[in-house]
């Protein structure tokens, strides 16, 4: 099974959380981080790195999450 590699920007993180039907607090609990961290990712203050990126990739893949940014859509339709 090939794991998709996402670039975890603020829109993609929020889209994943909404896809999962989770609050920021619940998502933070699932990822082993703080609600404030999820909020900071979603407003673009910080971006996830290291283990958090790996966990987000695993969660996205296992949940069937599909998200294409506007840039990706333009590239794929060019």
KOLLO-333111 format. One line per field, with one value per atom (N, C-alpha, C, O): chain; atom name; residue number from 0; residue in one letter; x negated, z, y. Coordinates in steps of 0.05 Angstrom, whole numbers. Layout:
N
mol <- c(A,...)
atom <- c(CA,...)
seq <- c(NUM,...)
type <- c(A,...)
c1 <- c(X,...)
c3 <- c(Z,...)
c2 <- c(Y,...)
END
This chain:
78
mol <- c(A,A,A,A,A,A,A,A,A,A,A,A,A,A,A,A,A,A,A,A,A,A,A,A,A,A,A,A,A,A,A,A,A,A,A,A,A,A,A,A,A,A,A,A,A,A,A,A,A,A,A,A,A,A,A,A,A,A,A,A,A,A,A,A,A,A,A,A,A,A,A,A,A,A,A,A,A,A,A,A,A,A,A,A,A,A,A,A,A,A,A,A,A,A,A,A,A,A,A,A,A,A,A,A,A,A,A,A,A,A,A,A,A,A,A,A,A,A,A,A,A,A,A,A,A,A,A,A,A,A,A,A,A,A,A,A,A,A,A,A,A,A,A,A,A,A,A,A,A,A,A,A,A,A,A,A,A,A,A,A,A,A,A,A,A,A,A,A,A,A,A,A,A,A,A,A,A,A,A,A,A,A,A,A,A,A,A,A,A,A,A,A,A,A,A,A,A,A,A,A,A,A,A,A,A,A,A,A,A,A,A,A,A,A,A,A,A,A,A,A,A,A,A,A,A,A,A,A,A,A,A,A,A,A,A,A,A,A,A,A,A,A,A,A,A,A,A,A,A,A,A,A,A,A,A,A,A,A,A,A,A,A,A,A,A,A,A,A,A,A,A,A,A,A,A,A,A,A,A,A,A,A,A,A,A,A,A,A,A,A,A,A,A,A,A,A,A,A,A,A,A,A,A,A,A,A,A,A,A,A,A,A)
atom <- c(N,CA,C,O,N,CA,C,O,N,CA,C,O,N,CA,C,O,N,CA,C,O,N,CA,C,O,N,CA,C,O,N,CA,C,O,N,CA,C,O,N,CA,C,O,N,CA,C,O,N,CA,C,O,N,CA,C,O,N,CA,C,O,N,CA,C,O,N,CA,C,O,N,CA,C,O,N,CA,C,O,N,CA,C,O,N,CA,C,O,N,CA,C,O,N,CA,C,O,N,CA,C,O,N,CA,C,O,N,CA,C,O,N,CA,C,O,N,CA,C,O,N,CA,C,O,N,CA,C,O,N,CA,C,O,N,CA,C,O,N,CA,C,O,N,CA,C,O,N,CA,C,O,N,CA,C,O,N,CA,C,O,N,CA,C,O,N,CA,C,O,N,CA,C,O,N,CA,C,O,N,CA,C,O,N,CA,C,O,N,CA,C,O,N,CA,C,O,N,CA,C,O,N,CA,C,O,N,CA,C,O,N,CA,C,O,N,CA,C,O,N,CA,C,O,N,CA,C,O,N,CA,C,O,N,CA,C,O,N,CA,C,O,N,CA,C,O,N,CA,C,O,N,CA,C,O,N,CA,C,O,N,CA,C,O,N,CA,C,O,N,CA,C,O,N,CA,C,O,N,CA,C,O,N,CA,C,O,N,CA,C,O,N,CA,C,O,N,CA,C,O,N,CA,C,O,N,CA,C,O,N,CA,C,O,N,CA,C,O,N,CA,C,O,N,CA,C,O,N,CA,C,O,N,CA,C,O,N,CA,C,O,N,CA,C,O,N,CA,C,O)
seq <- c(0,0,0,0,1,1,1,1,2,2,2,2,3,3,3,3,4,4,4,4,5,5,5,5,6,6,6,6,7,7,7,7,8,8,8,8,9,9,9,9,10,10,10,10,11,11,11,11,12,12,12,12,13,13,13,13,14,14,14,14,15,15,15,15,16,16,16,16,17,17,17,17,18,18,18,18,19,19,19,19,20,20,20,20,21,21,21,21,22,22,22,22,23,23,23,23,24,24,24,24,25,25,25,25,26,26,26,26,27,27,27,27,28,28,28,28,29,29,29,29,30,30,30,30,31,31,31,31,32,32,32,32,33,33,33,33,34,34,34,34,35,35,35,35,36,36,36,36,37,37,37,37,38,38,38,38,39,39,39,39,40,40,40,40,41,41,41,41,42,42,42,42,43,43,43,43,44,44,44,44,45,45,45,45,46,46,46,46,47,47,47,47,48,48,48,48,49,49,49,49,50,50,50,50,51,51,51,51,52,52,52,52,53,53,53,53,54,54,54,54,55,55,55,55,56,56,56,56,57,57,57,57,58,58,58,58,59,59,59,59,60,60,60,60,61,61,61,61,62,62,62,62,63,63,63,63,64,64,64,64,65,65,65,65,66,66,66,66,67,67,67,67,68,68,68,68,69,69,69,69,70,70,70,70,71,71,71,71,72,72,72,72,73,73,73,73,74,74,74,74,75,75,75,75,76,76,76,76,77,77,77,77)
type <- c(X,X,X,X,X,X,X,X,X,X,X,X,X,X,X,X,X,X,X,X,X,X,X,X,X,X,X,X,X,X,X,X,X,X,X,X,X,X,X,X,X,X,X,X,X,X,X,X,X,X,X,X,X,X,X,X,X,X,X,X,X,X,X,X,X,X,X,X,X,X,X,X,X,X,X,X,X,X,X,X,X,X,X,X,X,X,X,X,X,X,X,X,X,X,X,X,X,X,X,X,X,X,X,X,X,X,X,X,X,X,X,X,X,X,X,X,X,X,X,X,X,X,X,X,X,X,X,X,X,X,X,X,X,X,X,X,X,X,X,X,X,X,X,X,X,X,X,X,X,X,X,X,X,X,X,X,X,X,X,X,X,X,X,X,X,X,X,X,X,X,X,X,X,X,X,X,X,X,X,X,X,X,X,X,X,X,X,X,X,X,X,X,X,X,X,X,X,X,X,X,X,X,X,X,X,X,X,X,X,X,X,X,X,X,X,X,X,X,X,X,X,X,X,X,X,X,X,X,X,X,X,X,X,X,X,X,X,X,X,X,X,X,X,X,X,X,X,X,X,X,X,X,X,X,X,X,X,X,X,X,X,X,X,X,X,X,X,X,X,X,X,X,X,X,X,X,X,X,X,X,X,X,X,X,X,X,X,X,X,X,X,X,X,X,X,X,X,X,X,X,X,X,X,X,X,X,X,X,X,X,X,X)
c1 <- c(-17,0,-18,-35,-14,-29,-16,8,-31,-20,-22,-43,0,0,-15,-13,-29,-44,-30,-30,-17,-4,-22,-40,-18,-30,-9,13,-15,6,7,-5,22,27,52,66,59,81,108,125,112,138,140,162,118,119,123,137,111,114,143,155,155,183,201,220,195,212,211,231,187,185,201,216,198,213,243,257,252,281,290,311,273,278,282,299,266,267,290,298,302,324,315,330,291,279,277,274,279,273,243,229,233,204,194,173,210,202,200,181,220,220,197,184,192,170,143,126,141,116,112,90,133,131,123,106,134,127,98,85,88,60,40,16,50,32,19,-4,35,25,46,66,42,61,81,75,104,124,112,117,96,84,66,65,52,35,52,44,74,92,101,101,109,118,96,101,72,49,43,36,46,43,64,59,89,112,112,123,100,98,72,68,55,30,8,-12,11,-11,-35,-58,-30,-51,-41,-18,-60,-54,-64,-84,-49,-58,-85,-90,-100,-126,-131,-119,-151,-160,-138,-124,-135,-116,-87,-71,-81,-53,-46,-24,-65,-60,-55,-37,-71,-67,-40,-26,-32,-5,17,36,14,35,37,59,14,14,28,44,23,35,65,81,73,102,116,138,104,116,120,141,99,101,122,138,122,140,169,187,173,201,212,235,195,204,206,221,190,190,178,156,193,184,187,209,166,167,147,124,157,139,142,164,119,120,126,125,132,137,113,117,89,65,63,57,68,67,88,82,112,132,124,129,111,102,80,80,62,40,52,43,70,80,98,102,109,126,112,124,86,71,63,50)
c3 <- c(0,0,0,17,-19,-21,-5,-9,12,28,12,2,11,-2,16,40,4,19,14,-8,35,34,44,60,34,46,65,56,90,110,115,134,98,102,119,125,126,144,133,147,107,95,95,100,89,88,116,119,136,164,172,184,168,175,159,170,133,117,127,128,136,147,172,176,190,215,210,223,192,185,172,177,155,143,164,162,185,207,226,243,224,242,270,289,273,300,306,289,332,342,343,341,347,350,375,374,396,421,416,425,402,397,378,382,358,340,355,350,372,388,405,407,417,434,417,426,394,376,367,364,363,354,377,372,401,424,426,434,420,421,435,445,436,449,429,405,439,422,410,387,426,417,393,375,392,370,344,323,346,323,314,290,332,325,311,291,322,309,281,264,277,250,232,209,241,224,218,197,234,228,213,205,210,195,211,200,238,255,254,253,254,252,233,227,223,207,222,235,219,233,221,197,237,228,242,262,232,244,247,228,271,277,271,262,275,270,241,234,223,194,188,172,199,195,204,190,228,239,221,216,213,195,169,159,158,133,137,121,160,166,169,158,185,190,164,159,148,122,104,92,102,85,94,78,120,131,131,131,131,131,103,100,83,55,48,31,62,58,31,24,15,-11,-11,-6,-16,-16,-36,-36,-54,-73,-70,-69,-67,-65,-92,-112,-93,-118,-136,-160,-125,-141,-154,-178,-138,-149,-171,-191,-167,-187,-213,-235,-211,-236,-249,-274,-234,-246,-259,-282,-246,-257,-282,-297,-285,-308,-331,-351,-327,-347,-370,-389)
c2 <- c(-24,0,25,28,43,67,89,95,102,123,149,156,164,190,210,209,228,248,275,286,284,310,332,327,356,380,390,398,390,397,427,437,441,469,472,453,497,501,492,482,495,486,456,445,442,413,401,382,413,403,406,388,430,434,415,404,412,394,365,351,356,329,327,308,346,346,345,330,361,361,335,325,324,298,276,259,278,259,265,248,289,296,301,296,312,316,346,363,352,379,381,361,405,409,393,381,393,379,349,336,338,309,301,281,318,312,313,297,333,336,311,301,301,277,253,237,250,228,229,208,253,256,259,259,260,263,290,293,311,338,356,345,382,400,411,413,419,432,458,464,472,497,492,509,469,462,459,469,445,442,469,474,486,513,529,542,527,541,531,547,505,494,505,513,506,514,543,551,560,588,595,618,576,580,591,600,592,602,584,593,558,538,516,513,500,476,452,453,430,405,396,401,383,372,346,339,331,306,285,279,275,254,262,246,288,297,294,287,300,296,267,261,250,221,212,197,221,213,224,210,249,261,245,240,237,221,194,185,181,155,158,143,178,183,189,178,206,214,189,185,173,150,130,120,124,104,113,96,139,150,154,162,150,155,184,192,200,229,236,228,251,261,292,302,306,335,345,337,362,375,405,415,418,447,459,445,484,498,495,492,498,495,468,465,447,419,415,402,426,424,437,426,461,475,458,456,447,431,406,399,392,367,372,353,396,402,416,423,422,436,418,427)
END
